[in-house]
């Protein structure tokens, strides 16, 4: 039971990271954030690293690119 709970928490955290990643990507495209683009790119790289490490460590699938856009995946 503890393992299932832990996996569920990791999946929830990965979903939150996917939302942060999407927000950073949107900010990267906006002109008012032009002065901090390098910082935003660094944040994106850091989030990608964390997602990859957590996915590997806990054998959890990372959020799909479709969920990155807020869309549902279709079979």
Secondary structure, 3 states (H helix, E strand, C coil): CHHHHHHHHHHHHHHHHHHHHHHHHHHHHCHHHHHHHHHHHHHHHHHHHHHHHHHHHHCCCCCCHHHHCCCCCCC
